[in-house]
Amino acid sequence: MARPRIPILSPEKICLAALEQIDRKGDFSIPVLAKELGVSASSMYHHVHGRAGIVNGIRALISTELSLAIGLEDATDEDLAALAAMSWQDQVRRWSKDYTRALAKHPLALPIMVQEPVSDEQTLEVYEAIAITFRSVGFTDEQALVAIAVLEGLTFGRVVDAASPPIPWSADADMHPVLHGVTRSLEPSRRLELAFDFGLEAIIARLEDVLAANARG
């Protein structure tokens, strides 16, 4: 029997199907994936290294949606010039907001992705970009690591928050009147936006202090 000209399976096809399953159900299973793709589960292992390989493939798919992520080798001279002209603060803002935007399209995938170490090239490029930003302006390795971890925490928290109920605190007006009033003072989407911006600007302000202290020696 002749082989099909178009392969039935590929790593990208498997990971896309897994991501769609996560978006629907909050998780994926290899037997269900195999059934949906019309193949045997064993045949999938010729294309991906088990569940961990699929998770990293999903992470790579999400990372390709980032404007800074997919490596800068495909950027035009104008793109590179515009990036170089940005202050480090604006680069941090752009990185955080782009990363959040990409992850927020698939919020149910985040709890699954954080269970596996990052090893795909696309996501490593995302983190390489922000690491270069911090080191190039005078932050130490340790300071850059802490800064990345804090920004990652803010980004992940924003994505999880977006997937939670519109009003996450069910405060009774009689039992908890102050909290009840506070939780209804803003539209949920506005709360998410303001909270993220507040946290991001607070982080940047603290990083400015750290950098100034470095300059003073």
MDAnalysis code that builds the backbone (N, CA, C; Angstrom):
import MDAnalysis as mda
import numpy as np

u = mda.Universe.empty(651, n_residues=217, atom_resindex=np.repeat(np.arange(217), 3), trajectory=True)
u.add_TopologyAttr("name", ["N", "CA", "C"] * 217)
u.add_TopologyAttr("resid", np.arange(1, 218))
u.add_TopologyAttr("resname", ["MET", "ALA", "ARG", "PRO", "ARG", "ILE", "PRO", "ILE", "LEU", "SER", "PRO", "GLU", "LYS", "ILE", "CYS", "LEU", "ALA", "ALA", "LEU", "GLU", "GLN", "ILE", "ASP", "ARG", "LYS", "GLY", "ASP", "PHE", "SER", "ILE", "PRO", "VAL", "LEU", "ALA", "LYS", "GLU", "LEU", "GLY", "VAL", "SER", "ALA", "SER", "SER", "MET", "TYR", "HIS", "HIS", "VAL", "HIS", "GLY", "ARG", "ALA", "GLY", "ILE", "VAL", "ASN", "GLY", "ILE", "ARG", "ALA", "LEU", "ILE", "SER", "THR", "GLU", "LEU", "SER", "LEU", "ALA", "ILE", "GLY", "LEU", "GLU", "ASP", "ALA", "THR", "ASP", "GLU", "ASP", "LEU", "ALA", "ALA", "LEU", "ALA", "ALA", "MET", "SER", "TRP", "GLN", "ASP", "GLN", "VAL", "ARG", "ARG", "TRP", "SER", "LYS", "ASP", "TYR", "THR", "ARG", "ALA", "LEU", "ALA", "LYS", "HIS", "PRO", "LEU", "ALA", "LEU", "PRO", "ILE", "MET", "VAL", "GLN", "GLU", "PRO", "VAL", "SER", "ASP", "GLU", "GLN", "THR", "LEU", "GLU", "VAL", "TYR", "GLU", "ALA", "ILE", "ALA", "ILE", "THR", "PHE", "ARG", "SER", "VAL", "GLY", "PHE", "THR", "ASP", "GLU", "GLN", "ALA", "LEU", "VAL", "ALA", "ILE", "ALA", "VAL", "LEU", "GLU", "GLY", "LEU", "THR", "PHE", "GLY", "ARG", "VAL", "VAL", "ASP", "ALA", "ALA", "SER", "PRO", "PRO", "ILE", "PRO", "TRP", "SER", "ALA", "ASP", "ALA", "ASP", "MET", "HIS", "PRO", "VAL", "LEU", "HIS", "GLY", "VAL", "THR", "ARG", "SER", "LEU", "GLU", "PRO", "SER", "ARG", "ARG", "LEU", "GLU", "LEU", "ALA", "PHE", "ASP", "PHE", "GLY", "LEU", "GLU", "ALA", "ILE", "ILE", "ALA", "ARG", "LEU", "GLU", "ASP", "VAL", "LEU", "ALA", "ALA", "ASN", "ALA", "ARG", "GLY"])
u.atoms.positions = np.array([
    [0.849, -1.196, 0.000],
    [0.000, 0.000, 0.000],
    [0.886, 1.248, 0.000],
    [0.602, 2.169, -0.889],
    [1.428, 3.376, -1.013],
    [1.268, 4.275, 0.199],
    [2.352, 4.941, 0.558],
    [2.299, 5.898, 1.661],
    [1.520, 7.140, 1.230],
    [0.763, 7.757, 2.147],
    [0.071, 8.999, 1.791],
    [1.076, 10.111, 1.538],
    [0.784, 10.953, 0.578],
    [1.698, 12.050, 0.259],
    [1.770, 13.056, 1.403],
    [0.653, 13.294, 2.041],
    [0.618, 14.213, 3.180],
    [0.633, 13.391, 4.461],
    [1.631, 13.557, 5.322],
    [1.696, 12.759, 6.547],
    [0.434, 12.920, 7.389],
    [-0.036, 11.794, 7.926],
    [-1.221, 11.848, 8.780],
    [-0.906, 12.607, 10.057],
    [0.298, 12.417, 10.571],
    [0.687, 13.031, 11.838],
    [1.910, 13.916, 11.672],
    [2.005, 14.886, 12.554],
    [3.195, 15.725, 12.678],
    [3.185, 16.262, 14.097],
    [4.333, 16.668, 14.628],
    [4.339, 17.242, 15.976],
    [3.378, 18.419, 16.107],
    [3.365, 19.289, 15.110],
    [2.490, 20.460, 15.188],
    [1.020, 20.059, 15.200],
    [0.655, 19.089, 14.375],
    [-0.742, 18.651, 14.323],
    [-1.169, 18.057, 15.659],
    [-0.303, 17.267, 16.260],
    [-0.607, 16.664, 17.558],
    [-0.766, 17.737, 18.628],
    [0.153, 18.689, 18.655],
    [0.123, 19.731, 19.686],
    [-1.059, 20.673, 19.499],
    [-1.405, 20.957, 18.266],
    [-2.590, 21.784, 18.012],
    [-3.849, 21.088, 18.506],
    [-3.952, 19.791, 18.247],
    [-5.113, 19.035, 18.714],
    [-5.160, 18.997, 20.238],
    [-3.993, 18.859, 20.864],
    [-3.933, 18.855, 22.329],
    [-4.353, 20.203, 22.894],
    [-3.903, 21.286, 22.262],
    [-4.265, 22.623, 22.727],
    [-5.766, 22.853, 22.582],
    [-6.344, 22.397, 21.490],
    [-7.794, 22.526, 21.307],
    [-8.544, 21.736, 22.372],
    [-8.019, 20.565, 22.726],
    [-8.643, 19.753, 23.765],
    [-8.559, 20.455, 25.121],
    [-7.419, 21.078, 25.398],
    [-7.265, 21.829, 26.647],
    [-8.241, 22.993, 26.694],
    [-8.371, 23.710, 25.593],
    [-9.296, 24.844, 25.553],
    [-10.731, 24.403, 25.841],
    [-11.070, 23.178, 25.434],
    [-12.428, 22.673, 25.650],
    [-12.616, 22.079, 27.040],
    [-11.604, 21.330, 27.511],
    [-11.796, 20.500, 28.697],
    [-10.877, 20.837, 29.863],
    [-9.864, 21.646, 29.622],
    [-8.937, 21.983, 30.691],
    [-7.754, 21.045, 30.805],
    [-7.700, 20.017, 29.981],
    [-6.568, 19.088, 29.984],
    [-6.620, 18.280, 28.684],
    [-5.617, 17.458, 28.473],
    [-5.629, 16.578, 27.312],
    [-5.163, 15.195, 27.729],
    [-5.582, 14.198, 26.985],
    [-5.105, 12.839, 27.219],
    [-4.663, 12.254, 25.891],
    [-3.602, 11.490, 25.927],
    [-3.054, 10.917, 24.702],
    [-4.029, 9.931, 24.047],
    [-4.722, 9.064, 24.804],
    [-5.699, 8.180, 24.153],
    [-6.811, 8.946, 23.434],
    [-7.302, 10.011, 24.062],
    [-8.359, 10.799, 23.423],
    [-7.814, 11.515, 22.195],
    [-6.592, 12.034, 22.298],
    [-5.959, 12.681, 21.146],
    [-5.842, 11.707, 19.978],
    [-5.390, 10.505, 20.278],
    [-5.225, 9.499, 19.228],
    [-6.559, 9.208, 18.549],
    [-7.602, 9.107, 19.346],
    [-8.930, 8.840, 18.787],
    [-9.389, 9.991, 17.902],
    [-9.184, 11.222, 18.362],
    [-9.604, 12.385, 17.584],
    [-8.823, 12.503, 16.279],
    [-7.562, 12.115, 16.313],
    [-6.719, 12.211, 15.123],
    [-6.835, 10.984, 14.219],
    [-7.543, 9.968, 14.705],
    [-7.734, 8.769, 13.902],
    [-6.495, 7.915, 13.758],
    [-5.677, 7.883, 14.820],
    [-4.446, 7.093, 14.791],
    [-4.337, 6.302, 16.088],
    [-3.351, 5.439, 16.168],
    [-3.095, 4.726, 17.414],
    [-2.233, 5.592, 18.322],
    [-2.387, 5.387, 19.619],
    [-1.591, 6.167, 20.572],
    [-0.102, 5.908, 20.375],
    [0.247, 4.669, 20.062],
    [1.669, 4.337, 19.895],
    [2.293, 5.077, 18.718],
    [1.502, 5.329, 17.680],
    [2.054, 6.021, 16.509],
    [2.409, 7.469, 16.817],
    [1.761, 8.042, 17.827],
    [2.044, 9.434, 18.182],
    [3.440, 9.584, 18.767],
    [3.932, 8.526, 19.402],
    [5.242, 8.605, 20.046],
    [6.393, 8.645, 19.039],
    [6.090, 8.419, 17.775],
    [7.110, 8.592, 16.741],
    [7.324, 10.074, 16.423],
    [6.417, 10.919, 16.894],
    [6.454, 12.346, 16.558],
    [6.679, 13.253, 17.772],
    [6.265, 12.795, 18.952],
    [6.436, 13.594, 20.174],
    [6.950, 12.693, 21.286],
    [7.686, 13.279, 22.219],
    [8.242, 12.525, 23.334],
    [7.263, 12.539, 24.504],
    [6.179, 11.813, 24.352],
    [5.221, 11.677, 25.427],
    [4.510, 12.968, 25.784],
    [3.929, 12.963, 26.962],
    [3.154, 14.115, 27.419],
    [4.026, 15.361, 27.540],
    [5.238, 15.201, 28.068],
    [6.129, 16.355, 28.231],
    [6.444, 16.993, 26.884],
    [6.641, 16.162, 25.861],
    [6.916, 16.701, 24.535],
    [5.742, 17.468, 23.970],
    [4.535, 16.979, 24.242],
    [3.336, 17.683, 23.776],
    [3.185, 19.013, 24.505],
    [3.431, 19.000, 25.807],
    [3.318, 20.242, 26.585],
    [4.295, 21.289, 26.063],
    [5.516, 20.887, 25.796],
    [6.487, 21.843, 25.266],
    [6.114, 22.297, 23.863],
    [5.497, 21.408, 23.091],
    [5.021, 21.804, 21.773],
    [3.893, 22.811, 21.849],
    [3.018, 22.622, 22.826],
    [1.931, 23.586, 23.049],
    [2.508, 24.939, 23.442],
    [3.484, 24.912, 24.332],
    [4.122, 26.157, 24.755],
    [4.758, 26.870, 23.564],
    [5.364, 26.108, 22.686],
    [5.988, 26.697, 21.496],
    [4.948, 27.334, 20.584],
    [3.806, 26.680, 20.432],
    [2.738, 27.242, 19.603],
    [2.277, 28.582, 20.152],
    [2.117, 28.654, 21.471],
    [1.671, 29.899, 22.092],
    [2.744, 30.972, 21.961],
    [3.993, 30.578, 22.122],
    [5.079, 31.552, 22.045],
    [5.217, 32.162, 20.657],
    [4.835, 31.420, 19.631],
    [4.954, 31.964, 18.280],
    [3.997, 33.126, 18.048],
    [3.032, 33.310, 18.928],
    [2.093, 34.417, 18.785],
    [2.668, 35.727, 19.325],
    [3.797, 35.637, 19.990],
    [4.401, 36.836, 20.558],
    [5.136, 37.650, 19.504],
    [4.986, 38.941, 19.571],
    [5.665, 39.807, 18.600],
    [7.177, 39.827, 18.803],
    [7.638, 39.589, 20.037],
    [9.077, 39.577, 20.306],
    [9.659, 38.171, 20.304],
    [8.787, 37.170, 20.297],
    [9.268, 35.850, 20.598],
    [9.910, 35.140, 19.458],
    [9.339, 35.021, 18.412],
    [9.772, 34.151, 17.347],
    [11.084, 34.609, 16.831],
    [12.049, 34.779, 17.571],
    [13.343, 35.233, 17.229],
    [13.354, 36.503, 16.451],
    [14.415, 37.216, 16.594],
    [14.526, 38.476, 15.867],
    [15.216, 38.283, 14.521],
    [15.530, 37.031, 14.180],
    [16.216, 36.829, 12.905],
    [15.318, 37.128, 11.710],
    [14.005, 37.103, 11.911],
    [13.077, 37.396, 10.821],
    [12.642, 38.855, 10.813],
    [13.116, 39.621, 11.769],
    [12.704, 41.022, 11.847],
    [13.394, 41.848, 10.762],
    [12.715, 42.889, 10.327],
    [13.304, 43.800, 9.341],
    [14.264, 44.749, 10.044],
    [15.052, 45.467, 9.260],
    [15.957, 46.463, 9.831],
    [15.172, 47.519, 10.589],
    [14.002, 47.866, 10.072],
    [13.164, 48.863, 10.743],
    [12.675, 48.340, 12.092],
    [12.310, 47.051, 12.141],
    [11.874, 46.446, 13.400],
    [12.994, 46.483, 14.437],
    [14.187, 46.116, 14.015],
    [15.325, 46.090, 14.932],
    [15.681, 47.489, 15.410],
    [15.593, 48.461, 14.508],
    [15.901, 49.841, 14.881],
    [14.885, 50.363, 15.885],
    [13.615, 50.038, 15.663],
    [12.567, 50.487, 16.583],
    [12.747, 49.862, 17.955],
    [13.115, 48.581, 17.988],
    [13.336, 47.902, 19.260],
    [14.534, 48.487, 19.989],
    [15.605, 48.750, 19.253],
    [16.814, 49.307, 19.864],
    [16.571, 50.696, 20.432],
    [15.635, 51.422, 19.828],
    [15.356, 52.786, 20.277],
    [14.481, 52.820, 21.525],
    [13.859, 51.711, 21.862],
    [12.985, 51.671, 23.035],
    [13.812, 51.675, 24.313],
    [13.326, 52.358, 25.331],
    [13.965, 52.294, 26.645],
    [13.793, 50.885, 27.202],
    [14.641, 50.526, 28.169],
    [14.489, 49.196, 28.746],
    [13.144, 49.060, 29.438],
    [12.645, 50.176, 29.996],
    [11.334, 50.128, 30.640],
    [10.238, 49.776, 29.635],
    [10.298, 50.394, 28.452],
    [9.288, 50.104, 27.433],
    [9.441, 48.690, 26.878],
    [10.675, 48.199, 26.833],
    [10.873, 46.815, 26.403],
    [10.257, 45.845, 27.407],
    [10.381, 46.168, 28.694],
    [9.767, 45.340, 29.732],
    [8.247, 45.388, 29.612],
    [7.714, 46.573, 29.387],
    [6.256, 46.698, 29.223],
    [5.774, 45.879, 28.031],
    [6.476, 46.009, 26.930],
    [6.073, 45.293, 25.720],
    [6.161, 43.790, 25.922],
    [7.259, 43.330, 26.501],
    [7.439, 41.898, 26.745],
    [6.314, 41.357, 27.618],
    [6.036, 42.049, 28.713],
    [5.025, 41.577, 29.664],
    [3.636, 41.557, 29.035],
    [3.305, 42.601, 28.316],
    [1.966, 42.685, 27.726],
    [1.795, 41.712, 26.568],
    [2.827, 41.561, 25.747],
    [2.746, 40.602, 24.642],
    [2.637, 39.170, 25.169],
    [3.430, 38.872, 26.173],
    [3.416, 37.526, 26.750],
    [2.055, 37.232, 27.375],
    [1.533, 38.196, 28.112],
    [0.221, 38.034, 28.731],
    [-0.855, 37.834, 27.675],
    [-0.799, 38.621, 26.626],
    [-1.804, 38.531, 25.558],
    [-1.785, 37.150, 24.902],
    [-0.597, 36.625, 24.655],
    [-0.490, 35.306, 24.024],
    [-1.008, 34.204, 24.942],
    [-0.625, 34.256, 26.213],
    [-1.063, 33.233, 27.164],
    [-2.558, 33.312, 27.439],
    [-3.102, 34.526, 27.444],
    [-4.511, 34.720, 27.785],
    [-5.457, 34.115, 26.755],
    [-4.955, 33.814, 25.574],
    [-5.795, 33.160, 24.565],
    [-6.075, 31.703, 24.929],
    [-5.236, 31.152, 25.796],
    [-5.387, 29.747, 26.202],
    [-5.136, 29.634, 27.709],
    [-5.964, 30.272, 28.535],
    [-5.684, 30.316, 29.978],
    [-5.668, 28.949, 30.651],
    [-6.435, 28.008, 30.131],
    [-6.481, 26.689, 30.761],
    [-5.211, 25.883, 30.508],
    [-4.400, 26.337, 29.557],
    [-3.146, 25.634, 29.273],
    [-2.052, 25.978, 30.281],
    [-2.175, 27.120, 30.934],
    [-1.101, 27.581, 31.818],
    [-0.806, 26.615, 32.961],
    [-1.824, 26.131, 33.715],
    [-1.513, 25.203, 34.809],
    [-0.817, 23.931, 34.341],
    [-1.061, 23.543, 33.101],
    [-0.417, 22.350, 32.553],
    [1.021, 22.661, 32.153],
    [1.227, 23.810, 31.532],
    [2.566, 24.165, 31.054],
    [3.558, 24.361, 32.187],
    [3.118, 24.913, 33.315],
    [4.065, 25.190, 34.396],
    [4.550, 23.914, 35.080],
    [3.959, 22.769, 34.744],
    [4.403, 21.507, 35.328],
    [5.650, 20.945, 34.643],
    [5.999, 21.513, 33.500],
    [7.156, 21.023, 32.749],
    [8.183, 22.141, 32.570],
    [9.476, 21.832, 32.666],
    [10.496, 22.862, 32.420],
    [10.455, 23.311, 30.966],
    [10.804, 24.563, 30.738],
    [10.800, 25.112, 29.380],
    [12.009, 24.576, 28.622],
    [11.765, 23.959, 27.479],
    [12.875, 23.452, 26.672],
    [12.709, 23.754, 25.187],
    [11.547, 24.263, 24.780],
    [11.361, 24.556, 23.359],
    [12.059, 25.859, 22.993],
    [12.578, 25.913, 21.788],
    [13.391, 27.042, 21.352],
    [12.597, 28.344, 21.300],
    [11.332, 28.276, 20.884],
    [10.539, 29.501, 20.762],
    [10.373, 30.210, 22.103],
    [10.028, 29.448, 23.139],
    [9.826, 30.072, 24.450],
    [11.150, 30.497, 25.070],
    [12.198, 29.723, 24.861],
    [13.513, 30.127, 25.360],
    [13.941, 31.448, 24.733],
    [13.577, 31.674, 23.469],
    [13.884, 32.948, 22.821],
    [13.129, 34.098, 23.478],
    [11.906, 33.827, 23.935],
    [11.129, 34.844, 24.648],
    [11.894, 35.310, 25.885],
    [12.394, 34.342, 26.647],
    [13.108, 34.669, 27.881],
    [14.511, 35.200, 27.604],
    [15.129, 34.721, 26.545],
    [16.444, 35.249, 26.163],
    [16.348, 36.743, 25.864],
    [15.265, 37.137, 25.186],
    [15.097, 38.547, 24.813],
    [15.042, 39.449, 26.040],
    [14.277, 39.048, 27.050],
    [14.150, 39.912, 28.228],
    [15.408, 39.824, 29.091],
    [16.084, 38.666, 29.101],
    [17.346, 38.549, 29.842],
    [18.396, 39.482, 29.247],
    [18.459, 39.543, 27.925],
    [19.394, 40.453, 27.258],
    [19.077, 41.896, 27.617],
    [17.796, 42.233, 27.635],
    [17.395, 43.599, 27.993],
    [17.932, 43.979, 29.365],
    [17.729, 43.121, 30.345],
    [18.163, 43.437, 31.709],
    [19.684, 43.486, 31.833],
    [20.372, 42.525, 31.266],
    [21.823, 42.503, 31.414],
    [22.485, 43.658, 30.671],
    [21.908, 44.060, 29.548],
    [22.544, 45.092, 28.724],
    [22.497, 46.478, 29.352],
    [21.584, 46.693, 30.305],
    [21.490, 48.028, 30.915],
    [22.122, 48.089, 32.296],
    [22.679, 46.965, 32.780],
    [23.429, 47.036, 34.024],
    [22.916, 46.226, 35.189],
    [21.876, 45.424, 34.999],
    [21.431, 44.543, 36.078],
    [22.378, 43.350, 36.161],
    [22.626, 42.875, 37.380],
    [23.452, 41.683, 37.553],
    [22.656, 40.446, 37.134],
    [23.351, 39.323, 37.034],
    [22.660, 38.073, 36.706],
    [21.560, 37.776, 37.718],
    [21.892, 37.931, 39.000],
    [20.916, 37.637, 40.048],
    [19.715, 38.575, 39.966],
    [19.985, 39.852, 39.746],
    [18.896, 40.821, 39.644],
    [18.025, 40.556, 38.420],
    [18.657, 40.191, 37.312],
    [17.902, 39.875, 36.096],
    [17.003, 38.664, 36.317],
    [17.528, 37.660, 37.006],
    [16.742, 36.457, 37.282],
    [15.526, 36.785, 38.137],
    [15.738, 37.563, 39.195],
    [14.626, 37.939, 40.068],
    [13.598, 38.760, 39.296],
    [14.077, 39.686, 38.474],
    [13.169, 40.528, 37.688],
    [12.319, 39.684, 36.744],
    [12.941, 38.725, 36.076],
    [12.199, 37.857, 35.161],
    [11.166, 37.035, 35.923],
    [11.558, 36.515, 37.088],
    [10.636, 35.711, 37.886],
    [9.434, 36.535, 38.345],
    [9.679, 37.781, 38.751],
    [8.582, 38.648, 39.201],
    [7.649, 38.979, 38.041],
    [8.220, 39.300, 36.888],
    [7.396, 39.602, 35.714],
    [6.599, 38.379, 35.277],
    [7.220, 37.226, 35.338],
    [6.523, 35.992, 34.989],
    [5.357, 35.752, 35.946],
    [5.590, 35.994, 37.241],
    [4.525, 35.838, 38.220],
    [3.362, 36.777, 37.958],
    [3.668, 38.020, 37.602],
    [2.618, 38.988, 37.276],
    [1.834, 38.528, 36.052],
    [2.544, 38.094, 35.033],
    [1.909, 37.643, 33.796],
    [1.034, 36.417, 34.035],
    [1.572, 35.426, 34.723],
    [0.804, 34.213, 34.989],
    [-0.417, 34.525, 35.854],
    [-0.234, 35.387, 36.842],
    [-1.353, 35.757, 37.696],
    [-2.465, 36.440, 36.929],
    [-2.082, 37.288, 35.986],
    [-3.077, 37.984, 35.159],
    [-3.866, 36.995, 34.312],
    [-3.192, 36.003, 33.771],
    [-3.862, 35.006, 32.934],
    [-4.825, 34.165, 33.766],
    [-4.387, 33.732, 34.939],
    [-5.252, 32.946, 35.823],
    [-6.447, 33.778, 36.270],
    [-6.206, 35.041, 36.593],
    [-7.278, 35.931, 37.030],
    [-8.334, 36.082, 35.941],
    [-7.890, 36.166, 34.701],
    [-8.826, 36.337, 33.587],
    [-9.722, 35.120, 33.410],
    [-9.248, 33.951, 33.843],
    [-10.026, 32.722, 33.703],
    [-10.927, 32.464, 34.907],
    [-10.823, 33.295, 35.926],
    [-11.635, 33.125, 37.129],
    [-12.983, 33.828, 36.962],
    [-13.933, 33.638, 37.890],
    [-15.232, 34.309, 37.781],
    [-15.069, 35.827, 37.716],
    [-16.009, 36.528, 37.060],
    [-15.912, 37.991, 36.933],
    [-15.718, 38.696, 38.273],
    [-16.453, 38.247, 39.283],
    [-16.262, 38.767, 40.645],
    [-15.794, 37.591, 41.499],
    [-14.492, 37.461, 41.721],
    [-13.959, 36.271, 42.386],
    [-14.252, 36.173, 43.878],
    [-14.724, 37.256, 44.494],
    [-15.032, 37.231, 45.924],
    [-16.547, 37.369, 46.106],
    [-17.183, 36.329, 46.582],
    [-18.641, 36.352, 46.782],
    [-18.951, 36.927, 48.161],
    [-18.734, 38.215, 48.291],
    [-18.928, 38.880, 49.581],
    [-20.386, 39.297, 49.755],
    [-20.974, 38.911, 50.866],
    [-22.357, 39.282, 51.175],
    [-22.409, 40.731, 51.651],
    [-23.415, 41.465, 51.194],
    [-23.518, 42.890, 51.530],
    [-23.707, 43.114, 53.024],
    [-24.330, 42.171, 53.723],
    [-24.548, 42.322, 55.164],
    [-23.355, 41.825, 55.979],
    [-22.787, 40.713, 55.567],
    [-21.698, 40.118, 56.337],
    [-20.358, 40.803, 56.075],
    [-20.129, 41.214, 54.841],
    [-18.857, 41.843, 54.459],
    [-19.150, 43.068, 53.602],
    [-19.749, 44.085, 54.185],
    [-20.218, 45.235, 53.398],
    [-19.106, 46.000, 52.678],
    [-17.955, 46.157, 53.324],
    [-16.874, 46.921, 52.685],
    [-16.331, 46.163, 51.484],
    [-16.040, 44.884, 51.667],
    [-15.541, 44.075, 50.560],
    [-16.574, 43.995, 49.444],
    [-17.835, 43.879, 49.803],
    [-18.912, 43.831, 48.805],
    [-18.896, 45.087, 47.945],
    [-18.750, 46.240, 48.588],
    [-18.724, 47.492, 47.834],
    [-17.481, 47.625, 46.980],
    [-16.347, 47.218, 47.536],
    [-15.085, 47.311, 46.800],
    [-15.119, 46.444, 45.545],
    [-15.616, 45.225, 45.671],
    [-15.591, 44.294, 44.539],
    [-16.502, 44.721, 43.399],
    [-17.419, 45.623, 43.676],
    [-18.342, 46.079, 42.636],
    [-18.052, 47.501, 42.175],
    [-16.886, 48.003, 42.510],
    [-16.543, 49.380, 42.155],
    [-16.037, 49.517, 40.724],
    [-15.637, 48.396, 40.106],
    [-15.118, 48.427, 38.737],
    [-15.691, 47.270, 37.934],
    [-15.800, 47.485, 36.629],
    [-16.132, 46.380, 35.736],
    [-14.984, 45.369, 35.785],
    [-15.297, 44.068, 35.731],
    [-14.241, 43.048, 35.832],
    [-13.085, 43.257, 34.862],
    [-13.382, 43.570, 33.611],
    [-12.304, 43.755, 32.633],
    [-11.430, 44.946, 32.987],
    [-12.051, 45.983, 33.526],
    [-11.303, 47.170, 33.933],
    [-10.434, 46.858, 35.148],
    [-10.960, 46.062, 36.072],
    [-10.179, 45.651, 37.244],
    [-8.929, 44.902, 36.810],
    [-9.090, 43.977, 35.877],
    [-7.949, 43.201, 35.394],
    [-6.895, 44.102, 34.760],
    [-7.350, 45.036, 33.945],
    [-6.426, 45.932, 33.250],
    [-5.669, 46.821, 34.227],
    [-6.402, 47.443, 35.153],
    [-5.768, 48.356, 36.105],
    [-4.829, 47.618, 37.054],
    [-5.239, 46.437, 37.497],
    [-4.402, 45.670, 38.425],
    [-3.094, 45.256, 37.756],
    [-3.177, 44.823, 36.508],
    [-1.964, 44.428, 35.788],
    [-1.045, 45.626, 35.584],
    [-1.593, 46.742, 35.129],
    [-0.775, 47.935, 34.893],
    [-0.151, 48.445, 36.188],
    [-0.920, 48.401, 37.276],
    [-0.404, 48.839, 38.578],
    [0.786, 47.972, 38.983],
    [0.616, 46.659, 38.882],
    [1.698, 45.754, 39.250],
    [2.924, 45.928, 38.374],
    [2.704, 46.091, 37.074],
    [3.823, 46.242, 36.145],
    [4.604, 47.520, 36.422],
    [3.891, 48.620, 36.637],
    [4.579, 49.884, 36.902],
    [5.291, 49.860, 38.248],
    [4.727, 49.159, 39.223],
    [5.397, 49.030, 40.522],
    [6.701, 48.243, 40.375],
    [6.673, 47.192, 39.580],
    [7.882, 46.401, 39.338],
    [8.942, 47.239, 38.636],
    [8.532, 47.968, 37.609],
    [9.487, 48.799, 36.866],
    [10.090, 49.871, 37.768],
    [9.266, 50.482, 38.611],
    [9.766, 51.513, 39.524],
    [10.812, 50.934, 40.476],
    [10.555, 49.742, 40.984],
    [11.519, 49.106, 41.879],
    [12.802, 48.750, 41.131],
    [12.669, 48.286, 39.903],
    [13.849, 47.966, 39.102],
    [14.673, 49.213, 38.804],
    [14.019, 50.338, 38.608],
    [14.741, 51.600, 38.404],
    [15.572, 51.942, 39.634],
    [15.006, 51.700, 40.824],
    [15.750, 51.943, 42.062],
    [16.974, 51.029, 42.151],
    [16.782, 49.772, 41.797],
    [17.888, 48.812, 41.839],
    [18.994, 49.224, 40.873],
    [18.614, 49.634, 39.681],
    [19.601, 50.033, 38.680],
    [20.346, 51.292, 39.113],
    [19.628, 52.219, 39.729],
    [20.271, 53.436, 40.226],
    [21.275, 53.103, 41.327],
    [20.919, 52.153, 42.193],
    [21.839, 51.734, 43.254],
    [23.082, 51.071, 42.661],
    [22.898, 50.308, 41.601],
    [24.049, 49.696, 40.923],
    [24.995, 50.766, 40.386],
    [24.422, 51.813, 39.827],
    [25.234, 52.887, 39.240],
    [26.027, 53.636, 40.307],
    [25.443, 53.746, 41.505],
    [26.141, 54.435, 42.598],
    [27.242, 53.565, 43.188],
    [27.165, 52.293, 42.912],
    [28.173, 51.374, 43.443],
    [27.893, 50.973, 44.861],
])
